[in-house]
Amino acid sequence: MELAYYSDYAVRLVNTEQPERGGDTLTSVEAVRDLFGVAQQAARRATDSDVTRLRTVRARLRAVFEAADTGDEVLAVDLLNALMMEFPVSPQISGHEFRDDDGRPKWHLHIADHAANATAGYTATACMGLAFHLTDLGVDRLGICEAHPCRNAYLDTSTNRSRRYCSDRCATRANVAAYRARKRLESERSGRTGRTAESAQESAARGER
């Protein structure tokens, strides 16, 4: 499994909160376990304390995405490095899960789970994945959705670095809003032009009289 895959852990955690809408789904141990996805073995260690701890990590990870989104690459890297120093990983070579046609192990690198608690394990995994994504594709591939009031984090994997929204739904909503705004502006301009023409005609009529 490629370590960059784990970058989704960071996105999932950050997006448990929608600050502009006052939403927060990270409110229980069950929510913490859901974050781990298929890694249920690691999730079994989750306790009530991990809710508070992960919320703290979430704020720090959001700061990484926001710094990257505003173009402050150095700050984004510094913030991520600080997290990785606090939550180090233990890489491990494994081959027991996969076999080739001859029955030999397909050796691969993954992150060993020796963390003291669920938060430490999740954070180490998320940060290492995000670091691989950042160094492989670039800091500008970390973004914050432009569709107000969404503000979800996302990872841009497009070929031309053009992603601006976290989902097709947000992109559609933003495009519709922009279209309506253009139509309102055109209508306002048309109204002003019409009133100006009417005023000119009235002035001309008064002059003729």
C-alpha positions in Angstrom: 0.0 0.0 0.0 1.4 3.4 -1.0 1.9 5.7 1.9 0.4 8.6 0.0 -2.9 6.7 0.4 -2.9 7.7 4.1 -3.3 11.4 3.2 -7.0 10.7 3.1 -6.9 10.3 6.8 -6.0 14.0 7.2 -8.8 15.1 4.9 -11.4 12.9 6.7 -10.4 14.3 10.1 -10.3 18.0 9.0 -13.7 17.6 7.3 -15.5 16.4 10.4 -15.9 20.1 11.2 -17.6 22.8 9.1 -16.6 25.9 11.0 -18.6 28.3 8.7 -21.8 26.3 9.4 -21.1 25.5 13.0 -21.1 21.8 12.3 -19.1 19.1 14.0 -19.5 15.3 13.6 -16.5 14.4 15.8 -18.5 14.1 19.0 -18.2 10.5 20.2 -16.0 7.4 20.4 -18.1 5.9 17.5 -17.2 8.9 15.3 -13.5 8.4 16.1 -13.7 4.7 15.1 -15.5 5.6 11.9 -12.5 7.8 11.0 -10.3 4.7 10.8 -12.4 3.1 8.1 -11.2 -0.4 7.4 -8.5 -0.2 10.0 -10.9 -1.4 12.7 -8.1 -3.1 14.8 -6.5 0.3 15.5 -9.9 1.9 16.2 -10.7 -0.5 19.0 -8.4 1.4 21.3 -10.4 4.6 21.0 -11.7 6.2 24.2 -13.6 9.4 25.1 -10.3 11.1 25.5 -9.5 10.7 21.8 -12.5 12.9 20.9 -10.8 15.9 22.6 -7.3 15.0 21.4 -8.4 14.5 17.8 -10.2 17.8 17.8 -7.0 19.5 18.7 -5.1 17.7 16.0 -7.9 18.6 13.5 -7.4 22.3 14.1 -3.7 22.0 13.5 -4.2 20.0 10.3 -6.7 22.5 9.0 -4.1 25.2 9.6 -1.8 23.2 7.2 -4.4 23.1 4.5 -5.2 26.8 5.0 -1.6 27.8 4.8 -1.2 25.8 1.6 -4.4 27.2 0.1 -3.2 30.8 0.6 0.2 30.0 -1.0 2.3 30.0 2.2 4.2 26.9 1.4 6.9 27.4 4.1 4.2 27.8 6.9 2.3 24.7 5.6 5.5 22.6 5.7 6.6 23.9 9.1 3.1 23.2 10.6 3.2 19.6 9.2 6.7 19.0 10.4 5.8 20.1 13.9 3.0 17.5 13.9 5.3 14.8 12.6 7.8 15.5 15.3 5.2 15.2 17.9 3.6 12.1 16.4 6.4 10.1 14.8 5.7 7.0 12.7 7.3 3.5 12.7 7.6 2.3 9.1 7.6 -1.5 8.7 8.1 -3.9 5.8 5.3 -6.4 5.4 4.5 -9.2 3.0 2.1 -11.4 4.8 -1.0 -9.9 3.2 -0.1 -10.4 -0.4 1.4 -13.2 -2.4 2.6 -13.4 -6.0 1.8 -16.3 -8.4 4.6 -18.4 -6.9 3.4 -17.8 -3.4 6.2 -15.5 -2.5 5.4 -12.4 -0.3 4.9 -9.1 -2.1 7.0 -6.9 0.1 5.7 -3.5 0.8 6.1 -0.6 3.2 3.4 0.4 5.6 3.1 2.1 9.0 3.4 0.0 12.0 0.9 0.6 14.7 2.8 1.0 18.0 1.1 4.2 19.1 0.2 4.8 22.8 -3.4 5.7 21.9 -5.8 6.0 19.0 -5.2 9.7 18.5 -1.4 9.2 18.2 -1.8 6.4 15.8 -4.3 8.2 13.6 -2.3 11.4 13.6 1.0 9.8 12.7 -0.6 8.0 9.8 -2.5 11.1 8.5 0.6 13.3 8.7 2.9 10.8 7.0 0.4 10.3 4.2 0.0 14.1 3.8 3.8 14.5 3.8 4.2 12.0 1.0 1.4 13.7 -1.0 2.9 17.1 -0.4 6.4 16.2 -1.4 5.3 14.1 -4.4 2.8 16.4 -5.9 3.4 19.8 -4.4 2.1 22.0 -1.5 -0.3 23.6 -3.9 -2.2 20.3 -4.2 -3.6 20.9 -0.7 -6.7 23.1 -0.8 -9.7 24.5 0.9 -13.1 24.4 -1.0 -14.0 27.8 -2.5 -17.7 27.2 -2.3 -19.0 29.3 0.6 -19.8 28.3 3.3 -18.2 24.8 2.8 -14.5 25.3 3.5 -13.8 21.5 3.4 -10.2 20.4 2.8 -9.3 18.5 -0.3 -6.3 17.0 -2.1 -5.9 18.1 -5.7 -5.0 15.1 -7.9 -6.1 16.7 -11.2 -3.5 16.7 -14.1 -3.6 20.5 -14.5 -3.7 21.5 -10.9 -7.1 23.1 -11.5 -9.2 21.8 -8.6 -11.0 24.5 -6.5 -13.8 22.6 -4.8 -14.0 19.6 -2.5 -16.7 17.9 -4.5 -18.8 18.0 -7.7 -21.7 19.2 -5.6 -19.9 22.2 -4.4 -18.5 23.0 -7.9 -22.1 22.9 -9.3 -23.4 25.1 -6.5 -20.7 27.6 -7.0 -21.2 27.7 -10.8 -24.9 28.2 -10.4 -24.3 31.0 -7.8 -21.9 32.7 -10.2 -24.3 32.4 -13.1 -27.1 33.9 -11.1 -24.8 36.8 -10.0 -23.9 37.5 -13.6 -27.6 37.6 -14.6 -28.4 40.0 -11.7 -25.6 42.3 -12.8 -26.7 42.2 -16.4 -30.3 42.9 -15.3 -29.1 45.9 -13.2 -27.0 47.3 -16.0 -29.9 46.9 -18.4 -32.2 48.7 -16.0 -29.8 51.5 -15.6 -29.3 51.8 -19.3 -33.1 51.8 -19.8 -33.6 54.6 -17.2 -30.8 56.6 -18.8 -32.4 56.3 -22.2 -35.8 57.3 -20.9 -34.3 60.3 -19.1 -32.6 61.4 -22.4 -35.9 61.1 -24.3 -37.8 63.1 -21.7 -35.1 65.8 -21.8 -35.3 65.9 -25.6 -39.0 66.2 -25.4 -38.9 69.1 -23.0 -36.4 70.8 -25.2 -38.6 70.5 -28.2 -41.5 72.1 -26.3 
